[in-house]
Amino acid sequence: MAQMNMLEAIRDAMRVELKRDSNVLIFGEDAGKVGGVFRVTEGLQEEFGEERVFDTPLAESAIAGMAVGMGIQGFRPIAEIQFVGFIYEALDQMFIQAARMRYRSGGRYNSPIVFRTPFGGGVKAAELHTDSLEGLAVQTPGLKVVIPSNPYDAKGLMISAIRDNDPVFFMEHLNLYRAFKADVPEGEYTIEIGKANVVREGSDVTIIAYGMMVHTAVKAADELEKQGIKAEIIDLRSLVPLDIDTIVASIQKTNRAIVVQEAQKTSGVAAEVIAQINEKAILHLEAPVLRVSGPDTVYPFAQIEDAWLPTPARIVAAAQKVINF
């Protein structure tokens, strides 16, 4: 075991796969020599050479388009989009070309691509740098969506994503890169994409979250425990495919649920999770499933983002509401 933060764990996963498979390539804006704006790929160009880890022009459509072409030819590209707000220029290549490649070609070609991008608030970043755009990706057939919440999961999920024969949108929360260190196995291991993790056992209410919001939920659960309420916390880890079975099993025990997302409320991941709960577990519910999310506004400027983001207090209030329904 080694102590790593999430940034180091992601880098270690890419190093493992660069060593294991010569078809793995990494590229993006400043991803080579500098190691990316957050230094996630730092040192990998020096270790593996400029032909396998390299810089690109400031052109997201070109980055994603090149990844599609390389994927067809048998490579396994890891394409970095420097910030999530910059994916709009690459949506055609990511959400149409890559995601539909297997379908369009009748299985002749696929797109074994990892599209990496940082996202998320709480770091006082500039506009477009912190938006949560996973909802766009979740609605795209053929694209898997992964959001880790800790170093251990980040490494195992990244290795699985690189080895996957379909495109994976791998979102990394800015506020988690250097937030804490944890034990991470050295060498290779995988975590199944599409399998949620029960972070905390509980009996009174299920709190479903992903990414940074898992840690916000844990803080809320600590406060709820002081009130005699035992919350079970599920870290989705993967939004597509979604592990609805783990969610249903938890609700069968707690009979109440809350879904937490950092993104705006309308038409997001929480809405999809609630819809599936209603389809598969409604008879086990003793209260409506509530959402705790950002409001339906543009992500605010840094001066007021703390008032915009979901907080432990808001989750506690939602839990009290479903408990007392």
VEXKOLKOL-655251 format. One record per residue (C-alpha): residue in one letter; x, y, z. Coordinates in nm, 2 decimals. Layout:
N
  residu      px      py      pz
       A       X       Y       Z
...
# end
This chain:
325
  residu      px      py      pz
       M    0.00    0.00    0.00
       A    0.10    0.36   -0.06
       Q   -0.05    0.69    0.06
       M   -0.18    0.88   -0.23
       N   -0.42    1.17   -0.29
       M   -0.67    1.14   -0.57
       L   -0.45    1.32   -0.82
       E   -0.16    1.08   -0.75
       A   -0.39    0.78   -0.77
       I   -0.51    0.88   -1.11
       R   -0.16    0.94   -1.23
       D   -0.05    0.60   -1.10
       A   -0.34    0.43   -1.28
       M   -0.23    0.58   -1.61
       R    0.13    0.49   -1.54
       V    0.03    0.13   -1.48
       E   -0.16    0.11   -1.81
       L    0.11    0.29   -2.01
       K    0.36    0.02   -1.89
       R    0.12   -0.26   -1.95
       D   -0.02   -0.17   -2.29
       S    0.18    0.01   -2.56
       N   -0.14    0.12   -2.73
       V   -0.23    0.35   -2.44
       L   -0.16    0.72   -2.52
       I   -0.22    1.04   -2.33
       F   -0.27    1.38   -2.48
       G   -0.43    1.72   -2.42
       E   -0.36    2.08   -2.37
       D   -0.03    2.10   -2.16
       A   -0.08    1.73   -2.07
       G    0.28    1.64   -2.19
       K    0.57    1.85   -2.07
       V    0.39    2.05   -1.80
       G    0.18    1.76   -1.68
       G   -0.16    1.93   -1.72
       V   -0.29    2.24   -1.54
       F   -0.33    2.04   -1.22
       R   -0.01    1.83   -1.28
       V   -0.21    1.50   -1.30
       T    0.01    1.37   -1.58
       E    0.33    1.52   -1.45
       G    0.64    1.31   -1.52
       L    0.47    1.07   -1.76
       Q    0.61    1.23   -2.07
       E    0.96    1.21   -1.93
       E    0.90    0.84   -1.84
       F    0.73    0.72   -2.15
       G    0.84    0.97   -2.42
       E    0.68    1.23   -2.64
       E    0.52    0.98   -2.88
       R    0.30    0.84   -2.60
       V    0.24    1.15   -2.38
       F    0.21    1.47   -2.57
       D    0.07    1.82   -2.59
       T   -0.20    1.93   -2.83
       P   -0.31    2.27   -2.97
       L   -0.58    2.46   -2.78
       A   -0.86    2.29   -2.97
       E   -1.09    2.05   -2.79
       S   -1.27    1.94   -3.11
       A   -0.93    1.83   -3.24
       I   -0.84    1.65   -2.92
       A   -1.16    1.45   -2.91
       G   -1.16    1.39   -3.29
       M   -0.80    1.26   -3.28
       A   -0.90    1.03   -3.00
       V   -1.19    0.88   -3.21
       G   -0.95    0.82   -3.50
       M   -0.69    0.66   -3.28
       G   -0.95    0.44   -3.12
       I   -1.06    0.30   -3.45
       Q   -0.70    0.21   -3.53
       G   -0.66    0.01   -3.21
       F   -0.51    0.26   -2.98
       R   -0.64    0.34   -2.63
       P   -0.63    0.72   -2.60
       I   -0.67    0.91   -2.28
       A   -0.78    1.25   -2.39
       E   -0.77    1.53   -2.14
       I   -1.02    1.82   -2.17
       Q   -0.86    2.08   -1.95
       F   -1.18    2.19   -1.78
       V   -1.54    2.05   -1.81
       G   -1.68    2.38   -1.94
       F   -1.46    2.34   -2.25
       I   -1.63    2.02   -2.36
       Y   -1.89    2.20   -2.57
       E   -1.64    2.24   -2.86
       A   -1.59    1.86   -2.85
       L   -1.95    1.74   -2.80
       D   -1.99    1.61   -3.16
       Q   -1.67    1.40   -3.14
       M   -1.74    1.27   -2.79
       F   -2.12    1.23   -2.77
       I   -2.19    1.15   -3.14
       Q   -1.88    1.00   -3.31
       A   -1.72    0.81   -3.01
       A   -2.05    0.71   -2.84
       R   -2.21    0.58   -3.15
       M   -1.91    0.42   -3.32
       R   -1.99    0.06   -3.22
       Y   -2.36    0.10   -3.33
       R   -2.28    0.28   -3.65
       S   -2.03    0.03   -3.76
       G   -2.23   -0.28   -3.66
       G   -1.97   -0.38   -3.41
       R   -1.68   -0.35   -3.66
       Y   -1.52   -0.06   -3.47
       N   -1.53    0.07   -3.12
       S   -1.40    0.37   -2.93
       P   -1.18    0.26   -2.63
       I   -1.13    0.62   -2.52
       V   -1.11    0.78   -2.18
       F   -1.21    1.15   -2.18
       R   -1.07    1.30   -1.86
       T   -1.19    1.63   -1.73
       P   -1.18    1.82   -1.40
       F   -1.50    1.97   -1.27
       G   -1.67    2.09   -0.96
       G   -1.70    2.39   -0.73
       G   -1.57    2.51   -0.39
       V   -1.23    2.62   -0.53
       K   -1.32    2.97   -0.64
       A   -1.23    2.90   -1.00
       A   -1.32    3.11   -1.30
       E   -1.64    3.08   -1.50
       L   -1.69    2.76   -1.70
       H   -1.42    2.58   -1.50
       T   -1.65    2.44   -1.22
       D   -1.98    2.35   -1.39
       S   -2.12    2.00   -1.33
       L   -2.21    1.88   -1.68
       E   -2.25    1.51   -1.61
       G   -2.62    1.54   -1.69
       L   -2.53    1.60   -2.06
       A   -2.32    1.29   -2.07
       V   -2.56    1.07   -1.88
       Q   -2.82    1.12   -2.15
       T   -2.58    1.00   -2.42
       P   -2.63    0.64   -2.52
       G   -2.30    0.45   -2.57
       L   -2.10    0.66   -2.32
       K   -2.01    0.55   -1.97
       V   -1.98    0.81   -1.70
       V   -1.76    0.77   -1.40
       I   -1.70    1.01   -1.10
       P   -1.48    0.88   -0.82
       S   -1.49    1.03   -0.47
       N   -1.16    0.90   -0.32
       P   -0.81    0.79   -0.42
       Y   -0.87    0.41   -0.40
       D   -1.17    0.42   -0.62
       A   -1.01    0.67   -0.86
       K   -0.72    0.44   -0.94
       G   -0.93    0.12   -0.98
       L   -1.19    0.30   -1.19
       M   -0.94    0.47   -1.41
       I   -0.77    0.13   -1.49
       S   -1.11   -0.02   -1.57
       A   -1.19    0.28   -1.79
       I   -0.87    0.25   -1.99
       R   -0.93   -0.12   -2.05
       D   -1.30   -0.07   -2.15
       N   -1.38   -0.10   -2.52
       D   -1.64    0.18   -2.50
       P   -1.58    0.55   -2.44
       V   -1.57    0.66   -2.07
       F   -1.63    1.01   -1.96
       F   -1.41    1.03   -1.64
       M   -1.49    1.33   -1.43
       E   -1.25    1.44   -1.15
       H   -1.37    1.69   -0.89
       L   -1.13    1.98   -0.84
       N   -1.18    1.99   -0.47
       L   -1.08    1.63   -0.43
       Y   -0.75    1.63   -0.61
       R   -0.54    1.71   -0.31
       A   -0.81    1.70   -0.03
       F   -0.67    1.40    0.15
       K   -0.46    1.09    0.12
       A   -0.56    0.73    0.16
       D   -0.42    0.38    0.12
       V   -0.39    0.28   -0.24
       P   -0.25   -0.06   -0.36
       E    0.06   -0.04   -0.57
       G    0.04   -0.20   -0.91
       E   -0.27   -0.29   -1.09
       Y   -0.63   -0.35   -0.96
       T   -0.97   -0.27   -1.10
       I   -1.30   -0.16   -0.97
       E   -1.60   -0.26   -1.18
       I   -1.77    0.03   -1.36
       G   -2.14    0.02   -1.27
       K   -2.10   -0.09   -0.91
       A   -2.19    0.15   -0.63
       N   -2.03    0.14   -0.29
       V   -2.21    0.15    0.05
       V   -1.98    0.40    0.23
       R   -2.18    0.39    0.55
       E   -2.44    0.15    0.69
       G   -2.76    0.29    0.83
       S   -3.12    0.21    0.90
       D   -3.33    0.52    0.88
       V   -3.26    0.70    0.55
       T   -3.05    0.64    0.24
       I   -2.84    0.92    0.11
       I   -2.72    0.87   -0.25
       A   -2.44    1.09   -0.38
       Y   -2.13    1.09   -0.60
       G   -1.80    1.28   -0.62
       M   -1.75    1.56   -0.37
       M   -2.10    1.53   -0.25
       V   -2.02    1.19   -0.09
       H   -1.80    1.38    0.16
       T   -2.07    1.64    0.22
       A   -2.32    1.36    0.29
       V   -2.08    1.20    0.54
       K   -2.07    1.53    0.73
       A   -2.45    1.54    0.73
       A   -2.47    1.18    0.85
       D   -2.24    1.27    1.14
       E   -2.48    1.54    1.24
       L   -2.78    1.32    1.19
       E   -2.63    1.05    1.42
       K   -2.62    1.31    1.70
       Q   -3.00    1.34    1.65
       G   -3.04    0.96    1.67
       I   -3.09    0.92    1.29
       K   -2.87    0.66    1.12
       A   -2.81    0.74    0.76
       E   -2.69    0.49    0.50
       I   -2.46    0.65    0.24
       I   -2.43    0.52   -0.12
       D   -2.15    0.64   -0.34
       L   -2.27    0.58   -0.70
       R   -1.91    0.59   -0.84
       S   -2.06    0.52   -1.18
       L   -2.35    0.72   -1.32
       V   -2.37    0.51   -1.64
       P   -2.42    0.23   -1.59
       L   -2.61    0.30   -1.27
       D   -2.62    0.04   -0.99
       I   -2.99    0.06   -0.92
       D   -2.98   -0.28   -0.74
       T   -2.76   -0.15   -0.46
       I   -2.99    0.15   -0.42
       V   -3.31   -0.06   -0.41
       A   -3.16   -0.29   -0.15
       S   -3.08    0.00    0.07
       I   -3.43    0.15    0.04
       Q   -3.58   -0.18    0.12
       K   -3.40   -0.14    0.46
       T   -3.44    0.23    0.53
       N   -3.77    0.31    0.34
       R   -3.66    0.67    0.28
       A   -3.41    0.83    0.04
       I   -3.24    1.15   -0.05
       V   -3.03    1.21   -0.37
       V   -2.75    1.47   -0.35
       Q   -2.59    1.63   -0.66
       E   -2.38    1.94   -0.70
       A   -2.53    2.02   -1.04
       Q   -2.84    2.22   -1.09
       K   -3.17    2.05   -0.99
       T   -3.36    2.01   -1.31
       S   -3.32    1.70   -1.53
       G   -3.00    1.59   -1.36
       V   -2.87    1.26   -1.23
       A   -3.08    1.29   -0.92
       A   -3.39    1.30   -1.13
       E   -3.30    0.98   -1.31
       V   -3.21    0.80   -0.99
       I   -3.55    0.90   -0.84
       A   -3.73    0.79   -1.15
       Q   -3.57    0.44   -1.13
       I   -3.64    0.42   -0.76
       N   -4.01    0.49   -0.83
       E   -4.01    0.22   -1.10
       K   -3.85   -0.04   -0.88
       A   -3.89    0.04   -0.52
       I   -4.19    0.27   -0.47
       L   -4.38    0.02   -0.25
       H   -4.09    0.03    0.00
       L   -4.10    0.41    0.03
       E   -4.27    0.58    0.33
       A   -4.19    0.93    0.20
       P   -4.11    1.11   -0.13
       V   -3.75    1.09   -0.24
       L   -3.60    1.44   -0.21
       R   -3.32    1.61   -0.40
       V   -3.05    1.83   -0.26
       S   -2.87    2.02   -0.53
       G   -2.75    2.34   -0.67
       P   -3.03    2.58   -0.77
       D   -3.14    2.62   -1.13
       T   -2.92    2.91   -1.21
       V   -2.59    2.96   -1.39
       Y   -2.30    2.86   -1.17
       P   -2.22    3.18   -0.97
       F   -1.91    3.38   -0.95
       A   -1.66    3.28   -0.68
       Q   -1.77    3.54   -0.43
       I   -2.10    3.36   -0.36
       E   -2.04    3.00   -0.47
       D   -2.04    2.88   -0.10
       A   -2.41    2.99   -0.08
       W   -2.49    2.81   -0.40
       L   -2.33    2.47   -0.33
       P   -2.52    2.19   -0.14
       T   -2.42    2.18    0.23
       P   -2.44    1.93    0.51
       A   -2.71    2.15    0.67
       R   -2.93    2.12    0.37
       I   -2.89    1.74    0.36
       V   -2.98    1.73    0.73
       A   -3.29    1.93    0.67
       A   -3.40    1.70    0.38
       A   -3.34    1.40    0.61
       Q   -3.55    1.54    0.88
       K   -3.83    1.61    0.63
       V   -3.84    1.26    0.50
       I   -3.82    1.11    0.85
       N   -4.11    1.33    0.97
       F   -4.32    1.29    0.66
# end
